[in-house]
Amino acid sequence: MPSSVTPPRISAAFVGALVGAAAGIVLVTAAVTLSITVDGVFAAVAITVSALAGTVVGAAVTPRNTRSNSR
């Protein structure tokens, strides 16, 4: 039985986590720019939740090999 955790899936999850963390940082930066008081707990939660969501999406939506073998 092949393992469901493959290197492309791990890579996609890692990239998803990076993109999610970046989105969280943008969210916190936008809140500060709009003069909304942001404490450290909110910033940590926003970045962590975004990174976790990105990890889940990256692991779930893995690009498949779409090249067809015409032989």
Kinemage of the C-alpha trace (Angstrom):
@kinemage 1
@onewidth
@group {chain A} dominant
@subgroup {mainchain}
@vectorlist {calphas} color= white
{ca met a 1} P 0.000 0.000 0.000
{ca pro a 2} L 1.592 3.306 -1.069
{ca ser a 3} L 2.011 6.027 1.500
{ca ser a 4} L -0.306 9.023 1.214
{ca val a 5} L 2.473 11.366 2.370
{ca thr a 6} L 4.742 11.883 -0.603
{ca pro a 7} L 7.521 14.438 -1.151
{ca pro a 8} L 5.394 16.583 -3.512
{ca arg a 9} L 2.616 16.671 -0.916
{ca ile a 10} L 5.075 17.671 1.811
{ca ser a 11} L 6.534 20.377 -0.430
{ca ala a 12} L 3.072 21.690 -1.260
{ca ala a 13} L 2.166 21.772 2.437
{ca phe a 14} L 5.369 23.676 3.228
{ca val a 15} L 4.726 26.212 0.474
{ca gly a 16} L 1.133 26.537 1.659
{ca ala a 17} L 2.375 27.254 5.172
{ca leu a 18} L 4.721 29.947 3.875
{ca val a 19} L 1.974 31.571 1.823
{ca gly a 20} L -0.425 31.359 4.767
{ca ala a 21} L 2.099 32.948 7.117
{ca ala a 22} L 2.675 35.725 4.590
{ca ala a 23} L -1.087 36.296 4.401
{ca gly a 24} L -1.227 36.497 8.193
{ca ile a 25} L 1.574 39.045 8.242
{ca val a 26} L -0.259 41.119 5.630
{ca leu a 27} L -3.430 40.891 7.750
{ca val a 28} L -1.628 42.152 10.853
{ca thr a 29} L 0.145 44.885 8.875
{ca ala a 30} L -3.150 46.044 7.379
{ca ala a 31} L -4.724 46.179 10.829
{ca val a 32} L -1.858 48.300 12.152
{ca thr a 33} L -2.024 50.550 9.099
{ca leu a 34} L -5.733 51.146 9.729
{ca ser a 35} L -4.845 52.233 13.279
{ca ile a 36} L -6.441 49.187 14.855
{ca thr a 37} L -4.727 48.265 18.091
{ca val a 38} L -3.082 44.887 17.630
{ca asp a 39} L -1.555 43.065 20.565
{ca gly a 40} L 0.990 40.285 20.326
{ca val a 41} L -1.543 37.523 20.974
{ca phe a 42} L -3.749 38.597 18.069
{ca ala a 43} L -0.744 38.851 15.760
{ca ala a 44} L 0.489 35.384 16.762
{ca val a 45} L -2.965 33.840 16.338
{ca ala a 46} L -3.519 35.516 12.959
{ca ile a 47} L -0.194 34.325 11.581
{ca thr a 48} L -0.475 30.811 13.078
{ca val a 49} L -4.028 30.202 11.890
{ca ser a 50} L -3.167 31.457 8.414
{ca ala a 51} L -0.093 29.217 8.265
{ca leu a 52} L -2.076 26.171 9.422
{ca ala a 53} L -4.801 26.852 6.875
{ca gly a 54} L -2.170 27.194 4.163
{ca thr a 55} L -0.626 23.891 5.219
{ca val a 56} L -3.964 22.093 5.014
{ca val a 57} L -4.785 23.576 1.624
{ca gly a 58} L -1.297 22.860 0.308
{ca ala a 59} L -1.497 19.231 1.420
{ca ala a 60} L -5.025 18.749 0.105
{ca val a 61} L -4.552 20.402 -3.285
{ca thr a 62} L -1.426 18.801 -4.635
{ca pro a 63} L -0.696 19.185 -8.346
{ca arg a 64} L -0.946 15.893 -10.160
{ca asn a 65} L 1.223 14.678 -13.004
{ca thr a 66} L -0.835 15.737 -16.013
{ca arg a 67} L 1.524 14.558 -18.728
{ca ser a 68} L -0.054 11.755 -20.670
{ca asn a 69} L 1.957 8.830 -21.899
{ca ser a 70} L 0.914 8.364 -25.540
{ca arg a 71} L 2.688 5.049 -25.999
